[in-house]
Amino acid sequence: MKKILAMLALLSITSNATEVFSEYYVMEKVLPLLTKAESYTVNGEEVKAVKVDRKVLKALGTTDDPFYYTNSNQEKKLVRVGDYIVTPVTFATIDSASSKEFNNNFRSEE
């Protein structure tokens, strides 16, 4: 009985552990999608953005929704399916925007 309880405790601990991706890892894995992505304007700056969906999760090698990454300011960011991964056209950094923030502030370049 003690072994079963110990195994259940271990399982619950490991299932709650969520990996936090680095900005570099997210950029590396999502770059092929971002290069093909539509351009938008926010605050006068042109950016590329991709909506997070199963394809993005697969590129990152995760099924976690939400997932987390650390941006260039060392802030832990939460990203859900339906949110956006955003980068300037120079691809120098990445950031994320909630779907609400994206729809309210980003304008298509078309």
Buried (B, 14 or more C-beta within 10 A) or exposed (E): EEEEEEEEEEEEEEEEEEEEBEBEBBBEBBBEBBEEBEBBEBEEEEBBBBBBEEEBBEBBEBEBEEBEBBBEEEEEBEBEBEBBBBBBEEEEEBBBBBBEBBEEEBEEEE
